[in-house]
Amino acid sequence: MLNLNNPDAFYETQLIVLGVVCLISLVVDRYLARKTRALLASSASQPARDAADDRLESGKANGPMGSVSPVSGTAAMRSLERKYLVVYAIVMGADWLQGPYVYSLYREQYQFPERLVAVLFVTGFISAGLAAPLVGVWADQHGRRRLCLVFCITYILACLCISIPSLPILLLGRILGGTSTSILFSAFESWLISSSTSLGLPPSDLSTIMGRATLVNGLVATAAGVVSNWLVKKSGGNYVSPFGASAVLLGLGWVVIRAWWAENYGAGGGSAAGGGVVESDLFQVKRLGKAWNIVRQDPLLLTLGLTQTCFEGSMYLFVFLWVPSLQEHSPTPSSLPLGFIFSSFMISMMLGSLLYTAIVSYHQRKQVRAKGEKEKEHLDSSLTLHAKLSSLVCALSALALAISVAKQDEYVRFWAFCLFEACVGMYYPVQGTLRGTLISNEHRATLSSLFRVPLNIFVVVSLLTGVSSARRAVLTASAIMLAGSSLMTGKVIVGRVGDEDEGKGTSGRSRD
């Protein structure tokens, strides 16, 4: 019988249960993936690839799609998946290694006061917000691969800076870290989407890769937590050691990116891609203005940006709030097994990504069967499906945060937070697919980075107002914003795309 008064026993049990469920889900996911590939292969005997295009979402992908055979398309997808996921695992592993001990390094090892630690964190978010639109422009203009290589270098420098207990150097490290974060969450995804487009892969393949990336992220995060804990113990409690390991991984990432990845650009980017000279304006004011006009005039893109601000802003604030929220009603707040809890959250995130891939796989099989039955039933396009999933994810996230505010029980809050993390696991592939479909290639990295500006402003303002002293208010505000984002997505994106589906038989958006 489980002793609920023993938090170690409770959280260890929940971790084991979640781990078993995740393993079973992984087996089911592999089975469904094989079944879907077999069904798609059997349907590929039709005269032309455009039949498969129509089945998987007509008109959504650009490039030489009609000339790609099903077999070569599958090989291309697997090659791209391998190249992207290996790099993604390395860079995300480097990022996760740093996460558990940033605060402890500043506060406990360097003995900085709480207010100064907050200043260091805010500096990182401000630099990320200021750099976001610029790194997007530079990625589109000078090459996504090139900026990913720059990311490895700047993040290595950030790791070196954080190992020196001097305030000016630590501030420089936070600036480099914030800039690196902006590159991490814009240039890498833009490279993947553009590569997918140039290979002529259908949106279903792109969404599959993104679903796998979220799963890999969860696995890497779980392992990174264990490794960073082991490194600190082996180094005699030195919180700098995980940052050294992170720098080594980033060096490996630089080597792999340089060896495996081909370059791609936005419109007019690079002398080869644009056929001209790269613009000399370092800050690309005209390009940023053009990108902003595109967003301002398109309700779909505005809604996409709003969703990103609300969800990712809530997610970043959650990082600061989950520990004190659980400690608030714990009988032993100082001895909570934070490692077990963190690993449970990461497994929950993996379960969310597995649920996403299962839903997409089921939708693909249903499309194939419906096509074989000469479309006896109306089915959502891939874009409509992802828009509905985005609305659902925001709604469930709002519910999870609302429960954590309303309930005073530590364990109920824990499961509410697990639900929120599962939503995080679904959010990234859903939102990435929507960005890949709705944002044109010429401004893809620019717009993706532009969306991060209000996100970082939101987080900085929340931090400066003191999230730790107003946890309930911050969580309540986040839940309300997520609920509003869910309604907005349902009204604008789902409504607009649904009307297009009824009028055209497909959704009429182009990725390029």
Disulfide bonds with the S-S distance in Angstrom:
none
